[in-house]
Amino acid sequence: MTIPQNLFENSFCQPDIPERSFKIEMVDTCPTGAYGICEGSRTDGVGYQQSIYYYSNASDAPVLKAYCEKISRGRWVEPRAQ
């Protein structure tokens, strides 16, 4: 399977939440400090899974956890404090 170039930068990684702004960086390895990880996240019509690391506002965790488990059919993990 070939993943289209810039798929993440131009599509998946462009959150649109009113009154919120985000800084998105593409890196080879996820840095420490994530408050939650959605492991095995799936998107309908896409033939692969991915882990999504969350660093924004930790108070978003309950909503992101529910979305991860119910919509993305992933497994929510809370990393141990570094």
N, C-alpha and C positions, 0 to 999 in steps of 0.2 A: 504494500500500500504506500502511496506517495501522499504526503501532507502538503497541500498547496503552500507555496512560499508566502510569508506574511499573514497567514490565516489567523494566528493568535494576536499579532499586533493590530490588525485591522478589523477584527471581529470579536473574538471571545474576550479579549482583554480590554474592552472599552466599556466599563460599567457606566450605566446611566441612572443615577439615583438623584432625585431632586435635592437641592441644597447641600450636596456633598461633592467633594472633589477628591481625586485619587492620583497618585503618582505611580505609573506603571513602568517597570524596568524588566527587560529580558536578560536573564542570566543563565549560565550553564548549570549552576548548582544553587539550590534554594538556601538562602542564609538562615541562620538561627534566629529565633525570636518570634516565630509564628505562634499565634494563640490557638490556631485550629488548622487541621488538614482534612480535606475531603478526599479520602483514598478511593481510587477506582471509580471516579466520577464518569458518568456516561451521558451522551447527548444523542437523542433520537436521530437516526439517519447518518451517524458518524460511526465508523467501524473500529474505534479504539477507545481506550479508557485513559484517564490521566488523574494525577493527584494535584489538587489545588491547595496552595498554602495561603493562609489569610494573616495579614499583618495590620490591617486597618484598625478600627475601633473594636476592642474586645467585647464591648457591650452588644455588638452585632452578632455575637456567637450563637445565641439561641435561634435566631432567624436563619442564619447560615447553616447551622446544624440540621434544622428541619428541612431546608431546601436540599441539602446534601443527601439526606437519607430518603426523603420522599420523592423528590423530583429527579435528582441526578443518580439515584440508586447507588450511592456510594456509602462509605463507612467513615463516620466522623471520629477523628482522633485528636486528643488534646496533648500536645507534646509536653514532656516534663520541663520544668523551669531549667534554664541553662545556668 
